[in-house]
Amino acid sequence: MRYDVRLSIIYEYPRAAETGRHLLCLTPPNLPGEQTVVASRLKIDPRPDERLERRDFFQNPIVEVAFYEPLERSEFLMLARIERHARLKPLDLSPPLERLEGEIAGHAGVEPEAPHHFLAPSPRAPVEPLIAQWAAGLAKGKKSVYEIAIALGEAIYNQMAYDPEATEVDTPVSVAFAARRGVCQDFSHIMIVALRSLRIPAAYVSGFLRTIPPPGVERLEGSDAMHAWVRVWCGREMGWIEYDPTNALNVGTDHIVIARGRDYDDVAPVRGVMRMAGEQRTEQGVDVIPLD
């Protein structure tokens, strides 16, 4: 599937912000066998005084910008044409849970995708005893790591209510789990905490999901939003698989990857500091338009 993707993030400041520096994680990567970026462009208004492009440890494209002059508004606009490649539903070649630790230990590399980086607690996915207890109950009787991952994802889908009003971007995972409500970011963090409590490596994926309107209803511009899902290391033979707990499905051609990391903090679209007074107002719009 080919898509045209448009992401706009606008910040408005009650008083002119004097200076600012940001890390922008907005540019889609080429992923061999998964997605090809035909073309992409990141437009920044006003034009920054500094602009540096690089990759972070996890090989996500990062654009670092700095503003030296006062500004009342800033906009980050990402435009891309992306091809997602079809992938077959995973064949379960994962080991039983009791064998996974040995397979992790046998992985000698420390490259960005090495499972070792995704086992320890991280800022947005800390140790949570209640989630660990919940995960242990769901893992009982499961024959493989992949089977456990699917059981956790389906349980989140069945037990949690999607509610955009229930949480904020900085709501702790424990609060969302206790309320059994939240959005894709919360559900992904819950699944990551649960998997890591079982010593299963798990990563956070930020991207887009094409929304499909009901038959006969025209797709609305701006109806898409940034999305999040989970990456799970299922052993030496199976490697990494991706699962969307918000929709209880294996990730396919409707999902477009922007970045991968340990949790949201690693892949936040815009990070940085502004020298300013008062609260800023943010507006975000996403369009994912299929071309095939």
C-alpha positions as a LaTeX table, in Angstrom:
\begin{tabular}{lrrr}
\hline
Residue & $x$ (\AA) & $y$ (\AA) & $z$ (\AA) \\
\hline
Met1 & 0.00 & 0.00 & 0.00 \\
Arg2 & 1.13 & 3.52 & $-0.80$ \\
Tyr3 & 0.11 & 6.53 & 1.25 \\
Asp4 & 0.47 & 10.26 & 1.25 \\
Val5 & 0.92 & 11.38 & 4.85 \\
Arg6 & 0.57 & 14.90 & 6.23 \\
Leu7 & 1.28 & 15.80 & 9.86 \\
Ser8 & 0.94 & 19.33 & 11.17 \\
Ile9 & 1.83 & 20.38 & 14.73 \\
Ile10 & 1.21 & 24.03 & 15.62 \\
Tyr11 & 2.24 & 25.82 & 18.82 \\
Glu12 & 0.86 & 29.23 & 19.77 \\
Tyr13 & 2.32 & 31.19 & 22.68 \\
Pro14 & 0.41 & 33.71 & 24.82 \\
Arg15 & 3.52 & 35.92 & 24.86 \\
Ala16 & 6.34 & 35.83 & 22.37 \\
Ala17 & 8.75 & 33.02 & 23.25 \\
Glu18 & 12.26 & 34.42 & 23.33 \\
Thr19 & 14.31 & 31.38 & 22.37 \\
Gly20 & 13.80 & 27.66 & 21.90 \\
Arg21 & 15.51 & 24.41 & 21.00 \\
His22 & 13.66 & 21.27 & 19.91 \\
Leu23 & 14.30 & 17.67 & 18.92 \\
Leu24 & 11.81 & 16.63 & 16.23 \\
Cys25 & 11.01 & 12.94 & 15.78 \\
Leu26 & 8.63 & 13.37 & 12.85 \\
Thr27 & 10.39 & 11.94 & 9.80 \\
Pro28 & 9.50 & 8.37 & 8.73 \\
Pro29 & 12.41 & 5.94 & 8.30 \\
Asn30 & 13.15 & 3.45 & 5.55 \\
Leu31 & 12.69 & $-0.03$ & 7.00 \\
Pro32 & 13.88 & $-2.85$ & 4.69 \\
Gly33 & 11.06 & $-5.31$ & 4.05 \\
Glu34 & 8.58 & $-3.16$ & 5.99 \\
Gln35 & 8.28 & 0.32 & 4.52 \\
Thr36 & 9.90 & 2.47 & 1.86 \\
Val37 & 9.93 & 6.25 & 2.04 \\
Val38 & 9.45 & 7.41 & $-1.54$ \\
Ala39 & 9.82 & 11.07 & $-0.56$ \\
Ser40 & 9.57 & 13.13 & 2.62 \\
Arg41 & 9.95 & 16.73 & 3.69 \\
Leu42 & 9.86 & 18.52 & 7.03 \\
Lys43 & 8.89 & 22.21 & 6.78 \\
Ile44 & 9.38 & 24.47 & 9.78 \\
Asp45 & 7.79 & 27.90 & 10.11 \\
Pro46 & 9.40 & 30.21 & 11.02 \\
Arg47 & 12.67 & 29.02 & 9.57 \\
Pro48 & 14.96 & 28.00 & 12.47 \\
Asp49 & 18.31 & 29.66 & 13.04 \\
Glu50 & 19.90 & 26.22 & 13.43 \\
Arg51 & 18.93 & 22.91 & 11.83 \\
Leu52 & 20.81 & 19.64 & 12.25 \\
Glu53 & 19.71 & 16.21 & 10.96 \\
Arg54 & 20.95 & 12.99 & 12.56 \\
Arg55 & 19.83 & 9.62 & 13.88 \\
Asp56 & 19.38 & 8.67 & 17.53 \\
Phe57 & 20.65 & 5.46 & 19.15 \\
Phe58 & 17.62 & 3.50 & 17.89 \\
Gln59 & 18.26 & 4.84 & 14.36 \\
Asn60 & 15.20 & 7.09 & 14.28 \\
Pro61 & 15.66 & 10.20 & 12.08 \\
Ile62 & 15.94 & 13.28 & 14.32 \\
Val63 & 15.93 & 16.95 & 13.34 \\
Glu64 & 17.36 & 19.35 & 15.93 \\
Val65 & 16.33 & 23.00 & 15.56 \\
Ala66 & 16.97 & 26.22 & 17.47 \\
Phe67 & 15.26 & 29.61 & 17.36 \\
Tyr68 & 17.11 & 32.74 & 18.48 \\
Glu69 & 14.46 & 35.38 & 17.72 \\
Pro70 & 11.14 & 35.88 & 19.60 \\
Leu71 & 8.20 & 34.01 & 18.05 \\
Glu72 & 4.46 & 33.84 & 18.80 \\
Arg73 & 3.73 & 30.77 & 16.71 \\
Ser74 & 5.62 & 27.79 & 15.31 \\
Glu75 & 4.51 & 25.07 & 12.92 \\
Phe76 & 6.13 & 21.74 & 12.06 \\
Leu77 & 4.74 & 20.23 & 8.85 \\
Met78 & 5.80 & 16.75 & 7.69 \\
Leu79 & 4.83 & 15.58 & 4.20 \\
Ala80 & 5.69 & 12.10 & 2.96 \\
Arg81 & 4.84 & 9.44 & 0.43 \\
Ile82 & 5.33 & 6.01 & 1.95 \\
Glu83 & 4.95 & 2.45 & 0.72 \\
Arg84 & 4.09 & $-0.21$ & 3.29 \\
His85 & 4.98 & $-3.76$ & 2.29 \\
Ala86 & 2.60 & $-6.62$ & 2.94 \\
Arg87 & 3.69 & $-9.11$ & 5.58 \\
Leu88 & 2.24 & $-12.51$ & 6.32 \\
Lys89 & 0.68 & $-13.18$ & 9.71 \\
Pro90 & 3.53 & $-14.37$ & 11.96 \\
Leu91 & 4.11 & $-18.10$ & 12.26 \\
Asp92 & 4.62 & $-18.89$ & 15.94 \\
Leu93 & 8.24 & $-20.05$ & 16.21 \\
Ser94 & 8.74 & $-18.53$ & 19.65 \\
Pro95 & 10.02 & $-20.60$ & 22.59 \\
Pro96 & 8.22 & $-21.30$ & 25.88 \\
Leu97 & 8.69 & $-18.48$ & 28.36 \\
Glu98 & 11.14 & $-20.50$ & 30.47 \\
Arg99 & 13.52 & $-20.78$ & 27.48 \\
Leu100 & 13.43 & $-17.13$ & 26.46 \\
Glu101 & 15.96 & $-15.92$ & 29.04 \\
Gly102 & 18.58 & $-18.28$ & 27.63 \\
Glu103 & 17.92 & $-17.04$ & 24.09 \\
Ile104 & 18.28 & $-13.43$ & 25.23 \\
Ala105 & 21.57 & $-14.27$ & 26.97 \\
Gly106 & 22.76 & $-15.96$ & 23.79 \\
His107 & 22.28 & $-12.77$ & 21.75 \\
Ala108 & 25.84 & $-11.43$ & 21.73 \\
Gly109 & 25.25 & $-8.07$ & 20.01 \\
Val110 & 24.25 & $-4.73$ & 21.49 \\
Glu111 & 23.01 & $-3.17$ & 18.24 \\
Pro112 & 19.96 & $-0.87$ & 18.46 \\
Glu113 & 17.52 & $-3.75$ & 17.93 \\
Ala114 & 19.17 & $-6.07$ & 20.47 \\
Pro115 & 16.57 & $-7.40$ & 22.95 \\
His116 & 18.74 & $-6.41$ & 25.94 \\
His117 & 17.79 & $-2.72$ & 25.54 \\
Phe118 & 14.08 & $-3.43$ & 25.99 \\
Leu119 & 14.00 & $-5.49$ & 29.19 \\
Ala120 & 14.64 & $-2.91$ & 31.91 \\
Pro121 & 12.10 & $-0.40$ & 33.25 \\
Ser122 & 12.07 & 2.96 & 31.46 \\
Pro123 & 10.64 & 6.38 & 32.45 \\
Arg124 & 7.15 & 5.79 & 31.02 \\
Ala125 & 7.17 & 2.02 & 31.62 \\
Pro126 & 8.32 & 1.54 & 35.23 \\
Val127 & 7.88 & $-1.53$ & 37.42 \\
Glu128 & 4.19 & $-1.77$ & 38.39 \\
Pro129 & 3.35 & $-4.68$ & 40.75 \\
Leu130 & $-0.38$ & $-4.69$ & 39.90 \\
Ile131 & 0.31 & $-4.90$ & 36.18 \\
Ala132 & 2.90 & $-7.62$ & 36.81 \\
Gln133 & 0.39 & $-9.64$ & 38.82 \\
Trp134 & $-2.23$ & $-9.21$ & 36.09 \\
Ala135 & 0.28 & $-10.30$ & 33.42 \\
Ala136 & 1.37 & $-13.38$ & 35.38 \\
Gly137 & $-2.22$ & $-14.57$ & 35.56 \\
Leu138 & $-2.71$ & $-14.18$ & 31.81 \\
Ala139 & 0.57 & $-15.97$ & 31.04 \\
Lys140 & $-0.37$ & $-19.13$ & 32.94 \\
Gly141 & $-0.90$ & $-22.10$ & 30.65 \\
Lys142 & 0.38 & $-20.35$ & 27.52 \\
Lys143 & 2.74 & $-22.47$ & 25.46 \\
Ser144 & 4.89 & $-19.78$ & 23.85 \\
Val145 & 6.09 & $-16.19$ & 24.17 \\
Tyr146 & 4.03 & $-15.16$ & 21.14 \\
Glu147 & 0.92 & $-16.72$ & 22.64 \\
Ile148 & 1.50 & $-14.70$ & 25.83 \\
Ala149 & 1.93 & $-11.48$ & 23.86 \\
Ile150 & $-1.34$ & $-12.02$ & 21.99 \\
Ala151 & $-3.15$ & $-12.88$ & 25.23 \\
Leu152 & $-1.96$ & $-9.64$ & 26.84 \\
Gly153 & $-2.90$ & $-7.54$ & 23.81 \\
Glu154 & $-6.37$ & $-9.08$ & 23.57 \\
Ala155 & $-6.92$ & $-8.62$ & 27.32 \\
Ile156 & $-6.09$ & $-4.90$ & 27.03 \\
Tyr157 & $-8.53$ & $-4.59$ & 24.14 \\
Asn158 & $-11.29$ & $-6.40$ & 26.03 \\
Gln159 & $-10.74$ & $-4.94$ & 29.49 \\
Met160 & $-9.79$ & $-1.32$ & 28.74 \\
Ala161 & $-12.10$ & 1.37 & 27.35 \\
Tyr162 & $-10.83$ & 3.79 & 24.73 \\
Asp163 & $-11.45$ & 7.23 & 26.23 \\
Pro164 & $-9.51$ & 10.30 & 25.00 \\
Glu165 & $-10.77$ & 12.32 & 27.97 \\
Ala166 & $-9.47$ & 9.88 & 30.60 \\
Thr167 & $-5.74$ & 10.58 & 30.35 \\
Glu168 & $-3.19$ & 13.20 & 29.33 \\
Val169 & 0.11 & 12.67 & 27.54 \\
Asp170 & 1.92 & 12.53 & 30.91 \\
Thr171 & $-0.58$ & 10.34 & 32.80 \\
Pro172 & 1.31 & 7.53 & 34.63 \\
Val173 & 0.69 & 4.04 & 33.31 \\
Ser174 & $-0.52$ & 2.93 & 36.76 \\
Val175 & $-3.34$ & 5.50 & 36.67 \\
Ala176 & $-4.56$ & 4.40 & 33.24 \\
Phe177 & $-4.40$ & 0.74 & 34.28 \\
Ala178 & $-6.36$ & 1.37 & 37.50 \\
Ala179 & $-9.04$ & 3.30 & 35.61 \\
Arg180 & $-9.12$ & 0.74 & 32.79 \\
Arg181 & $-9.41$ & 3.70 & 30.42 \\
Gly182 & $-7.09$ & 5.60 & 28.12 \\
Val183 & $-5.77$ & 5.86 & 24.58 \\
Cys184 & $-3.25$ & 4.04 & 22.38 \\
Gln185 & $-0.27$ & 5.47 & 24.26 \\
Asp186 & $-1.65$ & 4.18 & 27.58 \\
Phe187 & $-2.53$ & 0.75 & 26.18 \\
Ser188 & 0.91 & 0.37 & 24.63 \\
His189 & 2.66 & 1.30 & 27.88 \\
Ile190 & 0.48 & $-1.14$ & 29.84 \\
Met191 & 1.39 & $-3.94$ & 27.44 \\
Ile192 & 5.10 & $-3.05$ & 27.57 \\
Val193 & 5.13 & $-3.03$ & 31.40 \\
Ala194 & 3.29 & $-6.36$ & 31.43 \\
Leu195 & 5.68 & $-8.00$ & 28.95 \\
Arg196 & 8.81 & $-6.75$ & 30.69 \\
Ser197 & 7.49 & $-8.00$ & 34.03 \\
Leu198 & 7.60 & $-11.47$ & 32.45 \\
Arg199 & 11.15 & $-10.79$ & 31.14 \\
Ile200 & 9.92 & $-10.46$ & 27.56 \\
Pro201 & 11.64 & $-7.60$ & 25.64 \\
Ala202 & 9.12 & $-4.99$ & 24.49 \\
Ala203 & 9.44 & $-1.70$ & 22.59 \\
Tyr204 & 7.18 & 1.27 & 21.85 \\
Val205 & 6.32 & 2.24 & 18.26 \\
Ser206 & 5.03 & 5.66 & 17.21 \\
Gly207 & 3.37 & 6.18 & 13.86 \\
Phe208 & 0.12 & 6.49 & 11.97 \\
Leu209 & $-2.87$ & 4.24 & 11.35 \\
Arg210 & $-5.08$ & 4.61 & 8.33 \\
Thr211 & $-8.70$ & 5.00 & 9.41 \\
Ile212 & $-11.32$ & 3.31 & 7.26 \\
Pro213 & $-14.76$ & 4.99 & 7.31 \\
Pro214 & $-17.98$ & 2.94 & 7.18 \\
Pro215 & $-19.24$ & 1.91 & 3.70 \\
Gly216 & $-20.74$ & 4.85 & 1.85 \\
Val217 & $-19.20$ & 7.46 & 4.16 \\
Glu218 & $-16.55$ & 9.74 & 2.68 \\
Arg219 & $-13.26$ & 9.90 & 4.53 \\
Leu220 & $-12.81$ & 13.19 & 6.43 \\
Glu221 & $-9.57$ & 15.11 & 6.17 \\
Gly222 & $-7.78$ & 15.34 & 9.51 \\
Ser223 & $-9.65$ & 12.33 & 10.89 \\
Asp224 & $-6.47$ & 10.34 & 11.39 \\
Ala225 & $-4.21$ & 10.82 & 14.40 \\
Met226 & $-0.79$ & 9.75 & 15.58 \\
His227 & $-0.94$ & 6.19 & 16.85 \\
Ala228 & 1.14 & 3.86 & 19.02 \\
Trp229 & 1.62 & 0.12 & 19.29 \\
Val230 & 4.04 & $-2.46$ & 20.67 \\
Arg231 & 7.03 & $-4.42$ & 19.40 \\
Val232 & 7.76 & $-7.78$ & 21.06 \\
Trp233 & 10.92 & $-9.89$ & 20.81 \\
Cys234 & 9.74 & $-13.47$ & 20.48 \\
Gly235 & 13.01 & $-15.36$ & 20.57 \\
Arg236 & 15.94 & $-16.16$ & 18.32 \\
Glu237 & 13.98 & $-17.75$ & 15.45 \\
Met238 & 10.95 & $-15.45$ & 15.37 \\
Gly239 & 12.59 & $-12.14$ & 16.25 \\
Trp240 & 10.49 & $-8.98$ & 16.56 \\
Ile241 & 6.75 & $-8.85$ & 15.88 \\
Glu242 & 4.46 & $-5.83$ & 16.19 \\
Tyr243 & 1.02 & $-5.84$ & 17.80 \\
Asp244 & $-1.63$ & $-3.12$ & 18.18 \\
Pro245 & $-3.43$ & $-3.59$ & 21.52 \\
Thr246 & $-5.80$ & $-0.68$ & 20.86 \\
Asn247 & $-7.32$ & $-2.66$ & 17.99 \\
Ala248 & $-6.31$ & $-6.23$ & 18.97 \\
Leu249 & $-4.51$ & $-7.02$ & 15.74 \\
Asn250 & $-1.11$ & $-7.76$ & 14.26 \\
Val251 & 0.39 & $-4.70$ & 12.63 \\
Gly252 & $-0.05$ & $-4.66$ & 8.86 \\
Thr253 & $-0.03$ & $-2.34$ & 5.87 \\
Asp254 & $-2.41$ & 0.15 & 7.53 \\
His255 & 0.27 & 1.02 & 10.11 \\
Ile256 & 3.05 & 3.49 & 9.21 \\
Val257 & 6.14 & 3.66 & 11.43 \\
Ile258 & 7.67 & 6.96 & 12.50 \\
Ala259 & 9.93 & 5.85 & 15.36 \\
Arg260 & 10.74 & 3.02 & 17.77 \\
Gly261 & 12.11 & 3.24 & 21.31 \\
Arg262 & 11.75 & 2.00 & 24.87 \\
Asp263 & 8.66 & 4.13 & 25.55 \\
Tyr264 & 7.01 & 7.41 & 24.52 \\
Asp265 & 9.84 & 9.52 & 25.96 \\
Asp266 & 12.24 & 8.11 & 23.35 \\
Val267 & 9.97 & 8.93 & 20.39 \\
Ala268 & 7.93 & 12.01 & 21.41 \\
Pro269 & 7.22 & 14.01 & 18.21 \\
Val270 & 8.50 & 17.28 & 19.67 \\
Arg271 & 10.85 & 17.58 & 22.65 \\
Gly272 & 12.73 & 20.58 & 23.89 \\
Val273 & 12.60 & 23.84 & 25.80 \\
Met274 & 11.21 & 27.32 & 25.20 \\
Arg275 & 12.02 & 30.47 & 27.16 \\
Met276 & 8.55 & 31.89 & 27.64 \\
Ala277 & 5.79 & 32.88 & 30.09 \\
Gly278 & 2.31 & 31.32 & 30.25 \\
Glu279 & 0.94 & 28.13 & 28.76 \\
Gln280 & 1.22 & 27.29 & 25.09 \\
Arg281 & $-1.65$ & 26.10 & 22.90 \\
Thr282 & $-1.09$ & 23.06 & 20.67 \\
Glu283 & $-2.98$ & 21.91 & 17.59 \\
Gln284 & $-2.27$ & 18.69 & 15.72 \\
Gly285 & $-3.67$ & 17.37 & 12.45 \\
Val286 & $-2.94$ & 14.15 & 10.56 \\
Asp287 & $-4.01$ & 12.89 & 7.14 \\
Val288 & $-3.18$ & 9.41 & 5.88 \\
Ile289 & $-4.44$ & 9.10 & 2.31 \\
Pro290 & $-4.22$ & 5.71 & 0.52 \\
Leu291 & $-3.09$ & 5.93 & $-3.10$ \\
Asp292 & $-3.68$ & 2.30 & $-4.16$ \\
\hline
\end{tabular}
